[in-house]
């Protein structure tokens, strides 16, 4: 009898031990965001209407047709007059940037946000265990990560990663790297720095698909402090619930829709093709297939399965989710959409059946700061916090797209009521404005006049 009992208890005990190990491992897979700090450039670098016109008109490669295209693009972009320009563009040196200029622009963003991050959290740079830096269009040697380590005299066994070429969705990719390292390193701190090199990559040619980036991209960035320390839970702003990455690099059309190239005159720039919206929709659909089961309640998933099997099919796959009656607000309360442009925001809003209230943070971030590439999501999140929308227990769906073509999405859980005005402090009271119409058309609408072809355009 005792032998039979031992035979029975031994595997049971082993199973219990395995279960406990799995449970403890699951509990250790935490990723908290302690703080994030967005960059705000100086007032003298703001791009108002007249400054934009001056930059455009001094490009001798452009003619009347290009001026008309730029006017239409800027007016419909959703960008306001208070975004920030690279200093070398304001100085008229965009056609001959130096390495010193490139590093100066990036270092100002990195060091300003990191100084404030360490000061506000009280965490010393020597305590950082993991450092992930993502800047797509600048990869010097020593790396940007090495420069940060040198400046702040971080410890010798720090795990550092320097990402380039990852595009606007790189921020969540960098966070995913930190999260995965947390699985094997307990009680660790990680810093993620997300920004972009704008000035040295300003396009000086005349290809319309490459001029779009000049209209949309602006200076900005963000540094974040993450941890898996259980003792830091009470100080954390957010907890990462889930993160899903999708890459369509094997699809030629998606791969080429957002790519850095040289034009026929030898000018280097970023080409944004008309296939971009299709690639975004496809990658978003694939990402949601993996994300939705992790986010929405079971009854919503059953409703979708039944409706998708017997209901009417939609030409746009991602719209089938809404057509099937799938309500994303049963799984998340807020939607933090990459402010890549008005078309991106409108497309995501339509796909998920969102209201203007849901889209307001992304629209306002685009209007006030422009598309700051990988740093853009955090200006959107900052707007939500400044507007006191984020309450304890709320869930935030972050949606990002980037070259490759990639779609990286995640869900954060708010750990406490948040109301820090952050980078929005000096203007949040005036947002949302009554109108976000760009005043460019009022001053330069004459370019569309047929008689303009007889006028010599000269900014001097």
VOPAGU-2260 file (C-alpha; in pm, 1 decimal, decimal comma):
REM VOPAGU-2260
SITE   aa  ch    i         X         Y         Z
SITE  UNK   A    0       0,0       0,0       0,0
SITE  UNK   A    1     278,9     237,7      91,1
SITE  UNK   A    2     455,6     152,6    -233,3
SITE  UNK   A    3     142,5     230,4    -436,2
SITE  UNK   A    4     100,2     559,0    -246,6
SITE  UNK   A    5     461,6     651,6    -316,2
SITE  UNK   A    6     423,0     567,0    -684,1
SITE  UNK   A    7     116,6     789,5    -699,0
SITE  UNK   A    8     259,0    1079,8    -496,3
SITE  UNK   A    9     594,8    1095,8    -674,5
SITE  UNK   A   10     463,4    1201,6   -1017,3
SITE  UNK   A   11     200,7    1420,6    -849,8
SITE  UNK   A   12     470,2    1599,9    -649,9
SITE  UNK   A   13     680,5    1636,4    -963,1
SITE  UNK   A   14     381,8    1785,0   -1149,8
SITE  UNK   A   15     315,0    2028,6    -865,3
SITE  UNK   A   16     679,7    2136,8    -860,9
SITE  UNK   A   17     674,8    2195,8   -1238,4
SITE  UNK   A   18     353,1    2393,0   -1208,6
SITE  UNK   A   19     500,8    2609,0    -932,9
SITE  UNK   A   20     812,6    2671,8   -1140,4
SITE  UNK   A   21     601,0    2772,8   -1439,2
SITE  UNK   A   22     390,7    2998,2   -1219,6
SITE  UNK   A   23     696,0    3168,1   -1069,4
SITE  UNK   A   24     851,0    3207,4   -1414,5
SITE  UNK   A   25     528,8    3363,7   -1540,5
SITE  UNK   A   26     522,9    3601,2   -1245,0
SITE  UNK   A   27     881,3    3701,1   -1320,5
SITE  UNK   A   28     794,0    3795,9   -1678,6
SITE  UNK   A   29     700,0    4146,0   -1575,6
SITE  UNK   A   30     773,5    4463,2   -1767,7
SITE  UNK   A   31     683,8    4791,7   -1599,7
SITE  UNK   A   32     733,9    5137,9   -1740,5
SITE  UNK   A   33     855,3    5361,6   -1460,0
SITE  UNK   A   34     872,1    5683,8   -1660,3
SITE  UNK   A   35     905,9    5822,5   -2013,7
SITE  UNK   A   36    1044,7    6157,3   -2122,6
SITE  UNK   A   37     967,0    6316,9   -2460,5
SITE  UNK   A   38    1194,9    6570,4   -2627,1
SITE  UNK   A   39    1082,4    6925,7   -2684,4
SITE  UNK   A   40    1305,3    7140,1   -2904,2
SITE  UNK   A   41    1373,0    7510,8   -2855,0
SITE  UNK   A   42    1121,9    7771,9   -2968,5
SITE  UNK   A   43    1355,5    7909,0   -3235,1
SITE  UNK   A   44    1331,7    7582,6   -3432,3
SITE  UNK   A   45     954,7    7594,4   -3485,4
SITE  UNK   A   46     835,0    7556,4   -3844,1
SITE  UNK   A   47     562,8    7811,3   -3911,9
SITE  UNK   A   48     409,2    7877,4   -4252,5
SITE  UNK   A   49     659,2    8136,6   -4369,5
SITE  UNK   A   50     960,4    7932,3   -4259,9
SITE  UNK   A   51     826,8    7627,0   -4444,3
SITE  UNK   A   52     775,5    7834,8   -4757,7
SITE  UNK   A   53    1129,1    7968,6   -4736,6
SITE  UNK   A   54    1275,9    7617,4   -4716,3
SITE  UNK   A   55    1066,2    7499,5   -5010,9
SITE  UNK   A   56    1130,2    7798,5   -5235,0
SITE  UNK   A   57    1508,8    7794,9   -5193,5
SITE  UNK   A   58    1524,6    7447,0   -5347,5
SITE  UNK   A   59    1623,6    7531,3   -5704,9
SITE  UNK   A   60    1533,0    7182,0   -5823,9
SITE  UNK   A   61    1161,4    7250,6   -5782,0
SITE  UNK   A   62     921,1    7401,5   -6030,9
SITE  UNK   A   63     558,4    7513,9   -6025,5
SITE  UNK   A   64     418,7    7157,9   -6039,8
SITE  UNK   A   65     627,0    7055,5   -5739,5
SITE  UNK   A   66     512,8    7367,5   -5549,9
SITE  UNK   A   67     149,8    7276,8   -5617,7
SITE  UNK   A   68     208,5    6921,3   -5498,1
SITE  UNK   A   69     378,6    7037,8   -5177,9
SITE  UNK   A   70     103,3    7289,5   -5110,0
SITE  UNK   A   71    -164,4    7022,8   -5143,3
SITE  UNK   A   72      35,8    6779,5   -4927,5
SITE  UNK   A   73     110,1    7025,3   -4646,3
SITE  UNK   A   74    -247,1    7155,0   -4633,4
SITE  UNK   A   75    -393,0    6803,6   -4605,8
SITE  UNK   A   76    -120,0    6661,6   -4379,7
SITE  UNK   A   77    -280,7    6744,4   -4044,2
SITE  UNK   A   78      40,4    6915,8   -3926,6
SITE  UNK   A   79      25,7    7254,7   -3756,5
SITE  UNK   A   80     265,0    7549,5   -3730,8
SITE  UNK   A   81     446,2    7456,9   -3409,2
SITE  UNK   A   82     639,4    7145,0   -3510,9
SITE  UNK   A   83    1019,1    7149,0   -3483,6
SITE  UNK   A   84    1270,5    7152,0   -3767,3
SITE  UNK   A   85    1627,4    7020,3   -3770,7
SITE  UNK   A   86    1867,0    7308,9   -3706,0
SITE  UNK   A   87    2074,8    7246,2   -4018,0
SITE  UNK   A   88    1761,4    7283,5   -4232,4
SITE  UNK   A   89    1679,9    7617,2   -4072,8
SITE  UNK   A   90    2040,7    7720,1   -4134,5
SITE  UNK   A   91    2008,8    7630,4   -4503,3
SITE  UNK   A   92    2266,1    7350,0   -4485,0
SITE  UNK   A   93    2037,1    7054,4   -4561,1
SITE  UNK   A   94    2216,0    6984,8   -4890,2
SITE  UNK   A   95    2558,3    6942,9   -4722,0
SITE  UNK   A   96    2518,0    6792,0   -4373,2
SITE  UNK   A   97    2829,8    6693,2   -4182,7
SITE  UNK   A   98    2878,9    6405,5   -3938,6
SITE  UNK   A   99    2919,2    6666,8   -3665,3
SITE  UNK   A  100    2574,5    6809,3   -3752,7
SITE  UNK   A  101    2420,8    6460,6   -3750,8
SITE  UNK   A  102    2562,6    6370,4   -3410,7
SITE  UNK   A  103    2478,4    6709,6   -3261,7
SITE  UNK   A  104    2110,9    6671,1   -3354,6
SITE  UNK   A  105    2082,0    6319,6   -3212,6
SITE  UNK   A  106    2287,2    6384,1   -2899,2
SITE  UNK   A  107    2074,3    6683,6   -2804,0
SITE  UNK   A  108    1763,4    6465,3   -2809,8
SITE  UNK   A  109    1921,5    6167,4   -2634,6
SITE  UNK   A  110    2099,3    6355,9   -2358,4
SITE  UNK   A  111    1818,0    6601,1   -2287,9
SITE  UNK   A  112    1560,7    6323,6   -2240,5
SITE  UNK   A  113    1798,1    6097,2   -2049,0
SITE  UNK   A  114    1907,7    6373,7   -1810,7
SITE  UNK   A  115    1544,2    6443,1   -1725,6
SITE  UNK   A  116    1459,8    6071,3   -1703,7
SITE  UNK   A  117    1732,0    6000,3   -1447,1
SITE  UNK   A  118    1654,7    6319,0   -1252,2
SITE  UNK   A  119    1280,5    6251,3   -1226,2
SITE  UNK   A  120    1307,2    5882,3   -1139,2
SITE  UNK   A  121    1604,3    5907,8    -904,6
SITE  UNK   A  122    1758,3    5604,7   -1077,6
SITE  UNK   A  123    2131,4    5639,4   -1138,4
SITE  UNK   A  124    2280,7    5561,7   -1482,5
SITE  UNK   A  125    2510,2    5315,1   -1303,2
SITE  UNK   A  126    2202,7    5108,2   -1211,4
SITE  UNK   A  127    2099,5    5046,1   -1572,2
SITE  UNK   A  128    2135,5    4682,0   -1679,2
SITE  UNK   A  129    2001,7    4704,0   -2035,3
SITE  UNK   A  130    2025,9    4982,1   -2295,0
SITE  UNK   A  131    1844,7    4973,7   -2630,7
SITE  UNK   A  132    1882,9    5265,1   -2874,0
SITE  UNK   A  133    1692,0    5288,4   -3201,2
SITE  UNK   A  134    1774,4    5545,7   -3469,3
SITE  UNK   A  135    1699,9    5424,8   -3820,2
SITE  UNK   A  136    1900,8    5659,4   -4041,5
SITE  UNK   A  137    2221,2    5718,4   -3844,7
SITE  UNK   A  138    2465,5    5445,0   -3747,0
SITE  UNK   A  139    2804,9    5591,8   -3647,1
SITE  UNK   A  140    3099,0    5411,5   -3491,4
SITE  UNK   A  141    3126,4    5393,4   -3193,5
SITE  UNK   A  142    2752,9    5334,9   -3181,1
SITE  UNK   A  143    2500,1    5574,2   -3029,6
SITE  UNK   A  144    2451,6    5325,0   -2747,2
SITE  UNK   A  145    2827,0    5336,6   -2678,6
SITE  UNK   A  146    2815,0    5717,3   -2669,1
SITE  UNK   A  147    2543,2    5705,3   -2405,2
SITE  UNK   A  148    2737,1    5451,4   -2199,7
SITE  UNK   A  149    3046,7    5671,1   -2217,6
SITE  UNK   A  150    2867,5    5992,9   -2125,4
SITE  UNK   A  151    2686,6    5847,3   -1825,1
SITE  UNK   A  152    2969,0    5608,8   -1721,7
SITE  UNK   A  153    2739,3    5306,2   -1712,6
SITE  UNK   A  154    2861,2    4973,2   -1576,3
SITE  UNK   A  155    3084,1    4740,1   -1772,7
SITE  UNK   A  156    2844,9    4443,3   -1788,2
SITE  UNK   A  157    2552,9    4641,7   -1930,9
SITE  UNK   A  158    2363,6    4467,9   -2212,7
SITE  UNK   A  159    2356,0    4725,1   -2496,1
SITE  UNK   A  160    2180,8    4710,4   -2833,2
SITE  UNK   A  161    2193,3    4964,1   -3116,1
SITE  UNK   A  162    1913,9    4930,4   -3374,5
SITE  UNK   A  163    1914,7    5097,7   -3716,5
SITE  UNK   A  164    1690,9    5079,0   -4022,0
SITE  UNK   A  165    1383,8    4971,5   -3821,5
SITE  UNK   A  166    1160,5    5267,3   -3909,4
SITE  UNK   A  167     871,6    5421,0   -3719,6
SITE  UNK   A  168     774,7    5100,6   -3536,9
SITE  UNK   A  169    1119,4    5053,6   -3380,2
SITE  UNK   A  170    1018,9    5179,5   -3035,9
SITE  UNK   A  171     801,2    4878,1   -2958,8
SITE  UNK   A  172    1063,0    4650,5   -3109,3
SITE  UNK   A  173    1319,4    4795,9   -2867,2
SITE  UNK   A  174    1081,0    4743,3   -2575,3
SITE  UNK   A  175    1031,8    4382,3   -2684,7
SITE  UNK   A  176    1408,2    4328,5   -2667,1
SITE  UNK   A  177    1412,8    4465,1   -2312,2
SITE  UNK   A  178    1112,3    4251,3   -2217,0
SITE  UNK   A  179    1279,6    3933,7   -2343,9
SITE  UNK   A  180    1600,0    4009,7   -2153,8
SITE  UNK   A  181    1391,6    4057,2   -1838,1
SITE  UNK   A  182    1289,0    3691,3   -1862,9
SITE  UNK   A  183    1644,9    3586,9   -1780,5
SITE  UNK   A  184    1761,7    3877,3   -1564,3
SITE  UNK   A  185    1569,0    3943,2   -1244,9
SITE  UNK   A  186    1546,9    4283,5   -1075,6
SITE  UNK   A  187    1685,3    4473,2   -1374,9
SITE  UNK   A  188    1650,2    4825,1   -1513,1
SITE  UNK   A  189    1634,8    4894,0   -1887,9
SITE  UNK   A  190    1651,0    5221,5   -2077,6
SITE  UNK   A  191    1506,8    5254,8   -2427,9
SITE  UNK   A  192    1591,6    5559,0   -2641,9
SITE  UNK   A  193    1379,2    5612,8   -2955,1
SITE  UNK   A  194    1443,6    5895,8   -3198,0
SITE  UNK   A  195    1541,4    5967,9   -3559,4
SITE  UNK   A  196    1805,1    6153,8   -3758,7
SITE  UNK   A  197    1605,5    6409,9   -3959,3
SITE  UNK   A  198    1842,8    6687,9   -4071,1
SITE  UNK   A  199    2103,3    6477,9   -4257,0
SITE  UNK   A  200    1824,3    6290,3   -4435,4
SITE  UNK   A  201    1633,2    6592,1   -4564,7
SITE  UNK   A  202    1545,4    6535,2   -4929,5
SITE  UNK   A  203    1668,5    6803,4   -5172,1
SITE  UNK   A  204    1542,1    6656,6   -5499,9
SITE  UNK   A  205    1213,4    6682,9   -5690,0
SITE  UNK   A  206    1058,3    6332,3   -5684,2
SITE  UNK   A  207     708,1    6367,4   -5537,5
SITE  UNK   A  208     709,7    6031,1   -5359,8
SITE  UNK   A  209    1029,3    6135,9   -5182,1
SITE  UNK   A  210     921,5    6491,4   -5096,0
SITE  UNK   A  211     645,2    6354,9   -4873,0
SITE  UNK   A  212     888,9    6282,4   -4590,5
SITE  UNK   A  213     988,9    6651,1   -4571,8
SITE  UNK   A  214     623,3    6742,6   -4521,6
SITE  UNK   A  215     557,2    6487,4   -4246,9
SITE  UNK   A  216     871,5    6419,1   -4044,3
SITE  UNK   A  217     984,5    6647,8   -3762,7
SITE  UNK   A  218    1236,2    6650,1   -3478,0
SITE  UNK   A  219    1142,7    6454,0   -3165,1
SITE  UNK   A  220    1221,9    6150,3   -2956,2
SITE  UNK   A  221    1169,2    5977,7   -2624,5
SITE  UNK   A  222    1363,9    5796,8   -2352,1
SITE  UNK   A  223    1194,7    5536,5   -2129,8
SITE  UNK   A  224    1284,7    5357,7   -1807,7
SITE  UNK   A  225    1159,5    4998,4   -1781,7
SITE  UNK   A  226    1201,1    4743,1   -1505,1
SITE  UNK   A  227    1092,9    4397,6   -1390,2
SITE  UNK   A  228    1156,1    4475,1   -1022,9
SITE  UNK   A  229     856,5    4378,6    -813,1
SITE  UNK   A  230     955,1    4648,7    -564,3
SITE  UNK   A  231     904,5    4916,9    -833,2
SITE  UNK   A  232     544,6    4819,4    -907,2
SITE  UNK   A  233     402,1    5098,5    -689,8
SITE  UNK   A  234     603,4    5358,6    -883,6
SITE  UNK   A  235     526,4    5225,7   -1230,8
SITE  UNK   A  236     304,2    5414,1   -1473,5
SITE  UNK   A  237     221,3    5115,1   -1693,7
SITE  UNK   A  238     255,5    4738,6   -1710,5
SITE  UNK   A  239     310,5    4566,6   -2044,9
SITE  UNK   A  240      37,5    4304,8   -2089,5
SITE  UNK   A  241     122,1    4174,8   -2436,2
SITE  UNK   A  242     321,1    4268,0   -2747,4
SITE  UNK   A  243     290,3    4126,8   -3100,6
SITE  UNK   A  244     527,5    4192,8   -3391,5
SITE  UNK   A  245     446,3    4133,0   -3760,4
SITE  UNK   A  246     697,5    4155,1   -4047,9
SITE  UNK   A  247     601,4    4145,4   -4418,0
SITE  UNK   A  248     956,9    4169,8   -4551,6
SITE  UNK   A  249     900,7    3864,0   -4773,1
SITE  UNK   A  250     630,5    4053,0   -4964,0
SITE  UNK   A  251     805,7    4256,1   -5237,0
SITE  UNK   A  252     528,0    4513,0   -5263,9
SITE  UNK   A  253     524,2    4575,5   -4888,2
SITE  UNK   A  254     903,4    4577,1   -4869,2
SITE  UNK   A  255     937,2    4848,6   -5136,8
SITE  UNK   A  256     651,0    5076,4   -5028,3
SITE  UNK   A  257     863,2    5262,4   -4772,5
SITE  UNK   A  258    1231,4    5259,8   -4862,0
SITE  UNK   A  259    1542,2    5479,0   -4863,2
SITE  UNK   A  260    1680,6    5530,4   -5215,9
SITE  UNK   A  261    1858,9    5781,5   -5440,4
SITE  UNK   A  262    1669,5    5961,3   -5716,0
SITE  UNK   A  263    1789,8    6004,1   -6074,9
SITE  UNK   A  264    1986,8    6315,2   -5975,3
SITE  UNK   A  265    2165,7    6136,8   -5693,3
SITE  UNK   A  266    1969,1    6289,8   -5406,8
SITE  UNK   A  267    1907,7    6046,6   -5123,7
SITE  UNK   A  268    1570,4    6034,2   -4952,9
SITE  UNK   A  269    1286,0    5820,8   -4826,5
SITE  UNK   A  270    1039,6    5702,2   -5089,7
SITE  UNK   A  271     677,7    5658,1   -4974,5
SITE  UNK   A  272     469,2    5489,7   -5246,4
SITE  UNK   A  273      93,4    5454,7   -5293,0
SITE  UNK   A  274     124,4    5087,9   -5191,1
SITE  UNK   A  275     199,8    5191,7   -4832,4
SITE  UNK   A  276    -165,3    5200,8   -4721,9
SITE  UNK   A  277    -220,8    4850,7   -4863,5
SITE  UNK   A  278      88,1    4719,4   -4683,4
SITE  UNK   A  279     -25,4    4883,4   -4359,1
SITE  UNK   A  280    -370,2    4723,4   -4385,9
SITE  UNK   A  281    -224,7    4379,7   -4459,5
SITE  UNK   A  282      29,8    4391,5   -4177,0
SITE  UNK   A  283    -232,6    4527,3   -3936,2
SITE  UNK   A  284    -467,1    4241,7   -4024,0
SITE  UNK   A  285    -197,5    3978,3   -3967,9
SITE  UNK   A  286     -99,0    4137,8   -3639,3
SITE  UNK   A  287    -455,0    4149,6   -3509,5
SITE  UNK   A  288    -499,6    3778,7   -3578,8
SITE  UNK   A  289    -239,5    3713,4   -3309,4
SITE  UNK   A  290    -323,9    4006,6   -3082,5
SITE  UNK   A  291    -704,6    3985,5   -3062,0
SITE  UNK   A  292    -721,2    3647,0   -2880,9
SITE  UNK   A  293    -487,4    3789,0   -2614,4
SITE  UNK   A  294    -689,9    4104,6   -2560,9
SITE  UNK   A  295   -1063,4    4054,0   -2613,6
SITE  UNK   A  296   -1300,7    3850,0   -2393,8
SITE  UNK   A  297   -1407,1    3500,3   -2502,5
SITE  UNK   A  298   -1765,8    3595,9   -2586,2
SITE  UNK   A  299   -1641,6    3857,0   -2834,4
SITE  UNK   A  300   -1417,2    3599,9   -3002,0
SITE  UNK   A  301   -1702,2    3349,2   -3033,4
SITE  UNK   A  302   -1921,4    3616,7   -3184,4
SITE  UNK   A  303   -1652,6    3693,4   -3442,4
SITE  UNK   A  304   -1600,5    3325,7   -3532,4
SITE  UNK   A  305   -1973,2    3273,4   -3590,9
SITE  UNK   A  306   -2016,1    3596,2   -3787,2
SITE  UNK   A  307   -1705,5    3545,7   -4001,9
SITE  UNK   A  308   -1815,7    3193,3   -4093,0
SITE  UNK   A  309   -2174,5    3272,7   -4183,9
SITE  UNK   A  310   -2170,7    3648,4   -4240,6
SITE  UNK   A  311   -2092,2    3856,8   -4548,0
SITE  UNK   A  312   -1724,3    3890,1   -4639,9
SITE  UNK   A  313   -1562,5    4234,5   -4661,9
SITE  UNK   A  314   -1321,0    4334,4   -4939,0
SITE  UNK   A  315   -1081,0    4474,4   -4676,5
SITE  UNK   A  316    -985,2    4190,6   -4436,6
SITE  UNK   A  317    -930,8    4410,3   -4131,8
SITE  UNK   A  318   -1278,1    4564,9   -4174,2
SITE  UNK   A  319   -1430,4    4218,9   -4129,7
SITE  UNK   A  320   -1350,7    4254,3   -3759,1
SITE  UNK   A  321   -1580,8    4554,6   -3732,6
SITE  UNK   A  322   -1838,2    4412,4   -3975,0
SITE  UNK   A  323   -1858,1    4102,6   -3755,6
SITE  UNK   A  324   -1951,0    4321,1   -3461,5
SITE  UNK   A  325   -1618,8    4278,2   -3284,9
SITE  UNK   A  326   -1594,0    4556,3   -3027,4
SITE  UNK   A  327   -1233,8    4637,8   -2940,8
SITE  UNK   A  328   -1345,2    4854,1   -2652,3
SITE  UNK   A  329   -1438,5    4540,9   -2458,6
SITE  UNK   A  330   -1065,1    4469,8   -2434,8
SITE  UNK   A  331    -902,7    4815,1   -2433,8
SITE  UNK   A  332   -1014,5    5163,6   -2330,8
SITE  UNK   A  333    -763,9    5379,8   -2521,9
SITE  UNK   A  334    -601,8    5369,9   -2865,8
SITE  UNK   A  335    -249,7    5508,4   -2904,5
SITE  UNK   A  336    -198,8    5525,5   -3281,6
SITE  UNK   A  337     130,1    5612,6   -3449,6
SITE  UNK   A  338      90,7    5972,9   -3577,6
SITE  UNK   A  339     242,1    5889,0   -3914,3
SITE  UNK   A  340       0,6    6104,9   -4110,1
SITE  UNK   A  341    -368,3    6177,6   -4145,6
SITE  UNK   A  342    -422,5    5881,3   -4379,6
SITE  UNK   A  343    -268,9    5640,1   -4126,0
SITE  UNK   A  344    -486,3    5768,9   -3842,1
SITE  UNK   A  345    -802,0    5768,4   -4055,6
SITE  UNK   A  346    -729,5    5416,7   -4180,6
SITE  UNK   A  347    -682,9    5267,8   -3833,4
SITE  UNK   A  348    -990,3    5451,5   -3707,2
SITE  UNK   A  349   -1204,3    5311,2   -3986,4
SITE  UNK   A  350   -1062,6    4960,4   -3943,1
SITE  UNK   A  351   -1142,1    4946,2   -3572,2
SITE  UNK   A  352   -1463,9    5148,2   -3579,7
SITE  UNK   A  353   -1321,7    5421,9   -3357,0
SITE  UNK   A  354   -1475,7    5757,9   -3270,8
SITE  UNK   A  355   -1319,6    6101,6   -3306,7
SITE  UNK   A  356   -1263,4    6097,1   -2930,7
SITE  UNK   A  357   -1049,9    5784,0   -2973,4
SITE  UNK   A  358    -851,6    5939,0   -3260,7
SITE  UNK   A  359    -805,3    6281,1   -3098,0
SITE  UNK   A  360    -471,6    6202,9   -2921,2
SITE  UNK   A  361    -305,6    6085,5   -3243,9
SITE  UNK   A  362    -445,0    6376,9   -3446,3
SITE  UNK   A  363    -330,6    6631,6   -3187,9
SITE  UNK   A  364      18,0    6478,2   -3158,1
SITE  UNK   A  365      52,2    6495,8   -3537,3
SITE  UNK   A  366     -70,9    6856,0   -3538,2
SITE  UNK   A  367     156,4    6976,3   -3256,1
SITE  UNK   A  368     474,3    6770,1   -3308,5
SITE  UNK   A  369     442,1    6611,6   -3654,5
SITE  UNK   A  370     560,9    6260,3   -3735,6
SITE  UNK   A  371     861,8    6210,7   -3506,9
SITE  UNK   A  372     914,3    5854,4   -3634,1
SITE  UNK   A  373     972,7    5594,5   -3359,3
SITE  UNK   A  374     923,6    5856,9   -3088,4
SITE  UNK   A  375     576,0    5952,8   -3210,3
SITE  UNK   A  376     374,3    5707,6   -2997,1
SITE  UNK   A  377     492,8    5866,5   -2674,8
SITE  UNK   A  378     367,0    6214,2   -2769,8
SITE  UNK   A  379      26,6    6052,4   -2826,0
SITE  UNK   A  380      46,8    5879,9   -2487,4
SITE  UNK   A  381     157,4    6208,0   -2330,8
SITE  UNK   A  382    -153,1    6378,6   -2467,3
SITE  UNK   A  383    -377,8    6116,0   -2305,8
SITE  UNK   A  384    -201,8    6166,3   -1974,6
SITE  UNK   A  385    -209,3    6546,3   -1996,2
SITE  UNK   A  386    -583,2    6532,9   -2066,5
SITE  UNK   A  387    -625,2    6312,7   -1753,7
SITE  UNK   A  388    -781,8    6031,4   -1955,1
SITE  UNK   A  389    -572,6    5751,0   -1806,9
SITE  UNK   A  390    -714,7    5588,3   -1493,1
SITE  UNK   A  391    -590,5    5292,1   -1290,5
SITE  UNK   A  392    -678,3    4962,9   -1459,4
SITE  UNK   A  393    -732,1    5114,6   -1806,6
SITE  UNK   A  394    -574,3    4934,7   -2102,2
SITE  UNK   A  395    -403,8    5110,7   -2392,3
SITE  UNK   A  396    -359,8    4958,3   -2736,9
SITE  UNK   A  397     -45,1    5095,2   -2904,1
SITE  UNK   A  398     -40,1    5064,8   -3282,6
SITE  UNK   A  399     273,4    5129,5   -3488,6
SITE  UNK   A  400     384,7    5082,6   -3848,5
SITE  UNK   A  401     732,0    5097,4   -3998,7
SITE  UNK   A  402     953,5    5026,9   -4298,3
SITE  UNK   A  403    1019,3    4664,9   -4375,5
SITE  UNK   A  404     712,7    4648,4   -4372,7
SITE  UNK   A  405     630,8    4605,9   -4005,1
SITE  UNK   A  406     334,1    4638,4   -3772,8
SITE  UNK   A  407     417,1    4621,1   -3401,5
SITE  UNK   A  408     132,9    4650,6   -3149,8
SITE  UNK   A  409     110,5    4613,2   -2773,2
SITE  UNK   A  410    -125,7    4660,7   -2479,7
SITE  UNK   A  411     -29,9    4852,5   -2164,5
SITE  UNK   A  412    -222,7    4849,9   -1838,2
SITE  UNK   A  413    -235,9    5177,7   -1643,4
SITE  UNK   A  414    -104,6    5124,5   -1290,3
SITE  UNK   A  415    -244,3    5443,0   -1131,8
SITE  UNK   A  416    -438,7    5755,9   -1221,0
SITE  UNK   A  417    -214,8    5974,6   -1438,0
SITE  UNK   A  418    -229,8    6348,6   -1494,6
SITE  UNK   A  419     123,6    6471,6   -1567,1
SITE  UNK   A  420     109,6    6740,8   -1837,4
SITE  UNK   A  421     462,2    6637,4   -1949,0
SITE  UNK   A  422     576,1    6776,8   -2284,9
SITE  UNK   A  423     224,1    6916,2   -2344,7
SITE  UNK   A  424     232,1    7142,5   -2038,7
SITE  UNK   A  425     250,5    7478,8   -2217,5
SITE  UNK   A  426     -26,9    7407,6   -2471,4
SITE  UNK   A  427    -262,3    7134,6   -2348,0
SITE  UNK   A  428    -525,1    7390,1   -2244,5
SITE  UNK   A  429    -559,5    7500,4   -2608,3
SITE  UNK   A  430    -607,2    7146,2   -2740,5
SITE  UNK   A  431    -797,6    7031,4   -2929,4
SITE  UNK   A  432    -810,9    7357,6   -3130,3
SITE  UNK   A  433   -1134,0    7458,4   -3299,9
SITE  UNK   A  434    -971,3    7396,5   -3636,2
SITE  UNK   A  435    -657,8    7209,7   -3744,2
SITE  UNK   A  436    -666,1    7348,0   -4097,5
SITE  UNK   A  437    -316,5    7446,5   -4207,0
SITE  UNK   A  438    -302,1    7824,0   -4288,0
SITE  UNK   A  439     -65,6    7751,2   -4577,8
SITE  UNK   A  440    -350,9    7772,1   -4828,6
SITE  UNK   A  441    -442,5    8124,5   -4716,3
SITE  UNK   A  442     -96,2    8264,6   -4785,3
SITE  UNK   A  443      17,0    8051,2   -5076,9
SITE  UNK   A  444    -303,5    7938,1   -5244,2
SITE  UNK   A  445    -213,7    8168,7   -5533,8
SITE  UNK   A  446      26,0    7898,3   -5654,5
SITE  UNK   A  447    -279,0    7712,4   -5788,5
SITE  UNK   A  448    -379,0    8014,1   -5998,0
SITE  UNK   A  449    -327,5    7941,8   -6372,7
SITE  UNK   A  450    -149,0    8274,6   -6412,7
SITE  UNK   A  451     117,7    8164,7   -6162,7
SITE  UNK   A  452     301,1    7989,9   -6444,8
SITE  UNK   A  453     403,3    8333,6   -6573,6
SITE  UNK   A  454     540,0    8445,3   -6237,5
SITE  UNK   A  455     904,3    8392,7   -6147,0
SITE  UNK   A  456     912,6    8236,8   -5802,2
SITE  UNK   A  457    1201,5    8373,0   -5600,0
SITE  UNK   A  458    1235,4    8388,9   -5224,2
SITE  UNK   A  459    1511,1    8650,1   -5230,1
